[in-house]
Amino acid sequence: MFEYLLNGFATALQMGNLFYLTAGVIGGVVIGALPGLTATMGVAILLPFTFGMEAITGLIMLVGIYIGAIYGGSISAILLNTPGTPASAATCLDGYPMVQKGQASKALSASTIASVVGGLVSCVALVTVSPFLAKFALRFSAPEYFALALFGLTIIASISSENFLRGIIAGIIGLLISTVGMDSITSYPRFTFGMIDLLNGFSVIPVLIGLFAVSEVFNQIEILVNEKEVKTNVKIDKNYMSFKEIKQALPTMIKSGILGTFIGSIPGAGADIAAFVCYNEAKRSNKNEKFGEGSLIGISAPEAGNNGVTGGALVPLLTLGVPGDAVAAVLLGALIVQGLTPGPLLFEQNPDIVYGLFSAMILGNIILLGVGLGGIKFYSRIVEIPKVLMIPSILILSTIGSYSMNNSLFDVIVTFIFGIIGYIMTKIKMPSSPIVLAIILGPMLETNLRKAVLMYNGSYSFLWTRPITIVFLILTITSLISAIRKNHKKEICEKEEKILT
C-alpha cells in the first residue's frame, strides 16, 4: 500500500497534474464562495473539460474543485452571513458574529485550518480504512437513515438554546415546508395549489439564500435608513488564529473530521448534514464555550466536519461503486467516461489511478491551506466595503445564485419571499437555522420512515430490533434531554439574576 501511495504522490506531483490540481482548488474556492454555486454544480460544469485529458489528470482536477468548493462556502458564510453552499450554513452561526466583532481574519483562518484538518483526517481514513467503512455503510437501510435524520433534527434544540420554544416552532415550520411537492412514495402532489413550479418542492439553495442573505440585506437597509450618515463596516483586526487557539480547537477539529468522514461514507447523507451534526456534538462536549456569539470552536467543528465528507464520500464510491453524495455521483460519471469501473477490482486493476487520487486529495488539502491563509487579507477586505455598495452587490449575487440552480425566475421569487420571512424572524428573535435544517432533513426523515414501515409490512418493530437504529434513537433521546435540561437551567439562572437585580 505504501509503495502504491508513493507512486501516487509521484503521479500527483507531476508538473501538469499539480497545475490542474492547484487550478481546481482555486476554482473550487471561487465557486463555493459565490452563493448558489454548489460543489456539485462546479464539478458537473467542469466535467466536460476533462474528457480530453488523461484519466488521472481529469480526476485530480475534479477532486481539487470538490475540496476547494466545500471550503469556499465558508468565506461568504463568515463575511456576509450568506452560505456559499448548504454545507456552510452551520458556519454562519458563529462566523458572522466574529465579523461583527471585527475578527474576520481570525474567523477565516479558523475555517481554513479546520477545513484542512478535516480534509486530511478523511484522507487518512480513505487510505487506511476505506474497505471497512464501506462495508459498515452498506448496513444502512431505510430504518437507519430514518434514525439518523431524527437524530439530526434534535440539533434544532441545540442551536435554539437562546430561544428554545421559537427554535422548535421554526423547526416545525421547516418540516411543513419540506412536505411541499410530489409525495416521494406515491408521487401525489401535496400543497402545490396547482402550481407546476411547486411539484419539486422548495429547493434548498433559494430558501438558504433568502433566509440568510436577503434577510440580512433588509436588516442592513433598515440600519442605513436609521443612520444619520453613511458609515463603512467595522474595521478588521488582522490577527489570525493563534497557536494556543489552534491547540485548543484541534481535538474538536479531529473529532469532527472523523465524524464527517463517517457521515460522508453513508450514501445520501452529505456535507450539510455532517456540518450540523458536528456543530451539535461540539456544542454538547464544550459546555463552557459561548456558541452563537463568535466561537472559534463553533466555526472549526462544522468546517472540519463538512470537509471530512470529501474523503468519506469517496469511500463507498471507489470500493463499492456507490456514491456517498451528489458530488461523488458526478465523479462516478467521470470514472465511467474514462473507462474505469468503480469497485474492488479498481484497486487491483488500476492502483495507479486509485492511489494517485488519494495522493491528490492529500496534496489538495495542503494547497488549500496555502490558498486559504494566503487569501485572507483579500477576503477580509470585503467587509470594509461601504454598505451602500455591499447591499446591491449581495442582492445581485443572491438573485444570480438562486436563478442559476434551475434557471427559474420562480426560485428568485422564493428567495425574496424567504428573505422577507427571515427579516420578520429576526425581528421576533426566532432563529432561521432550524428551518433550513428541517428542510434538508425533512424529506430524508419522511421517506425513510415510510420505506421502513413498508419493509416491515406496516409494523414499527424496526425501532427496537435493528442495533444501529437503536443506537441513533438513544442518541436522539440523550440529545433532547440534554438540550431541555440546559434550557431549564438557563431559565432558572435568568430568574435568579432578575431577583438579584
Disulfide bonds with the S-S distance in Angstrom:
none
